[in-house]
Amino acid sequence: MGRALSVILGIYGIIVVALITSVIVNFYTEVKDEEDRKESEAKAGADAEADAQENVKETDPETTEKDECHGPEENEKPEEGEKS
């Protein structure tokens, strides 16, 4: 009777240790996946924001007009007071 009980308790102990280990590993994996997902969402959000800012610059009439530092375009006449 004693040997049978020892075998049963030994097998039970192995199963319990395996279950506890699997729970810990699964928990760690879920936490790590959630962190990775949040990082990728944050990066995607930052990339989307940068793209949106870039699109605004491309379609904004103030930024598409000639640069002040380049002077008037060839077909434009200089304004009064400006020297060419």
N, C-alpha and C positions, 0 to 999 in steps of 0.2 A: 504494500500500500504506500509506503514511504517513497519508493522509487517512482511509482506512477505519478504521485503528487509532485515530486521534484521535476519530472519531465514536463508535466502540464504547466507548472509555474515557470519553468525555463522557456518554454514555447510562448507562453503568455507574455513574459518579460521581453522577449525578442520582438513580438508583435507591437507591444506598447512603445518600445524605443523606436521602432521603424515608423509608427504613426506620428509620434512627436516630432521626429526628424522631418517627415514629409510636410507636416503642418508648418514648421518653421521655414522650410525651403519655399513652400508655396507663398507664405506671407511675404518673405523677402522678395520673391519674384514679382508679386503684385505691386509692392511698394516701388520697386525699381522701374517697372513698366509705367506706373503712374507718373513718376518723376520724368521719365523720358518723354512721355506724351505731353506733359506740361511744357517741357523745354522745346519740343518741336512746335507746339502751338504758339509759344511765345516768339520763336524764331519766325514762324510763318506770319504771325501778326506784324512783326517788325518789318519783314520783307514786303508785306502788303502795304504797310504804311509808307515805306520808302518808295514803292512803285506809285502809290497814290500821289505823293509829293512830286515825284518826277512827272507824272501826267499833268498835274496842276501847272507846273513850270512850262510844260510844252504847250498847253492850251491857254495859258494866261496871256492876255494881250500885252500887258506891261512887260513881260519877259520876252515876248516874241518881237517886240519893236527893236529898232536898231540900238545898238549899244552906244552910250554917250561917248565912250572913248574912241570909237571908230570914226566918228565924224559923220557928216551927211553922206548919203549914198550918191552915186554918180548923177542920177537924174534929178536930184533935189537941188534947189537953189539955196545958197546960204541965207539965213535970216539976216535982217538988218542988224548991224553991230557985230556980226560974226565975220571974221576974215577967213578967206579960203587959202 
